[in-house]
Amino acid sequence: MSVDVDLQVVAPGNNFPDQEEFSRWVNAAAGDINAEVVVRIVDETESRNLNATYRDKDKSTNVLSFPFEAPVQLQEMNLLGDLVMCAPVIIREAGEQGKDVQAHWAHMAIHGTLHLLGYDHQDDVQAAEMEGREKEIMMSLGFPAPYQNDE
């Protein structure tokens, strides 16, 4: 079993991770499920519009997760959902945080996938659980721990 990743690149530029990399990261986070995820790489305008529409936040953001809520007649499709990743924000954050850009892309793909699976960080308990899982997955893939206070 695995997650099939459909990569859509609509942001300008071409220095982004490829479908194979996104598949590796999403599958590491998703575990042993059979599903499909769309990863859409966007610019700041699209990210800002989606963030304003669905989260009432008028700014672009690194990753948005949209779990697929299937109507009864479509539940056999195994669509996990969509990840909308904003290339300029991810690249800028990596520089500001002194992180390797590839590692930050991986972290955001893993973070977004965990949201699709129902993880959240609305309170300290949820945040600790989600961050612990992110750290575990990132390190299993050979990346450093994703948070500044981790060693």
N, C-alpha and C positions, 0 to 999 in steps of 0.2 A: 504494500500500500504506500501511496505517496501523494503529495500535493502537486498537481500540475500548475505551473505558473505561466500566465499569459502576460507578457511584458508589452506595455504600450509606452512609447517615448514620444511625448508631444512638446517637451521643453527644447529650446534651442541648444545646440551643442551635441557632442557625441562622446564625451569622456565620462560615460556612466558605466556602472557595472552591467554585465551582460545577463542574459536570461539564465545561463547555467549558474552564475553566482547567486542570483536572486533565488533560484530553485534550491540551492544548497542551504541558504540561510532560512528560507521559509520552511523547508522540510525539517531542519534542525529544531525549529520552534514548534512546529505542528505535531511532531511525533508520528505515531503510527495511525494516521487517518488517511482516508481516500477522499480527496476533494480537489477543487480548483480555486485558485486565487488570481485575481487580476492585479498586477502591479503597474501603476500608471505614474510615469515621471513627468511632472508638470513644472510650469514657471510660477512665479510669485502671484501673478494675477489670478490664475485658476485656483491656486491654493487659498488665496485670500477670499475669493468668491465662495468657494465651498465652505471654508471655515466660518464665514459670516452667515451663510445660509443655514448650515446644520448645527453650528455651535454658538451662534451669536457673538463671535469674536472677529472683529474687523481687522484682521492681520493675517499674513501668510504664516504657515507653520511647517514643521519638518515632515510630519506624517499624519495622515488622517486615515482612520480605519472605518470601513463601512461593512459591518456584518450583513450577509445576505439572509433576509427573512423570507423564506419561500412560502408562497401560498401552497395549499394542500396539493394541488395538481402538479406543482413543480418540485416537490420535496425530494424526488429521486435524483435530481440533477447534481447533488453534492457540491454546490457552490458555497465555499466558505465566506467569500466576500471580496472586497476591493481594498487595496492599499493605494493611497494617493500620496506620492512622495515628492516634495518640492526640492528640486535640485539646487537652486541658489541658496536656500536656507540650510540644507544639509552641508553643503560645501563651506558656507560661511561659518556655521557652528563649529565644524571640525577645526577650522583655522583659529577661531576665537578660543576654543577649548584645548588647543594644542594636541589634537587627536589626528591620527592617520585618517585620511578621507575614506579609504576603503573600509576601515573598521567602523567608521560612523555610519556609512551606508548599511553595513551589516547590522549594526545595532538598531537602526531605525526600522529595517525590515523585520527583525526579530521582535522589536517592541510592538510594531503594528500587528504582526501575526498573533502575538499573545492577546492583544485587544480583540482580534477576531474570535479568539478562543474563549473569551469571557473574562480575561484578566483585566484589572483596572487598578488605579492608584488614587482613588478618591479620598482615602484616609491612610493613616500611618501603617496600619496592619496590611491593607491591600498593597500599598506601595512597597513595603518590605518584602512581601511575597513575590510581587512581580519583578522587582529589582534583583532579588535573589535568583529567580529563574533566568532573567536576562544575563546575569553574570555567569551562571553555570553554562548556558548555551554558548555565549561568546567565547569563554575560555575553552570549551570543548572543540571549538572551531579554530583554535590557535590565536585568537585575538586577546588583547588585554581586557581586564575588567572595565566595563563601560562608564563607571561613575568615578568622579575625581577623588572621592574619599576611599576608594577601594585600592588595595595594593596589587 
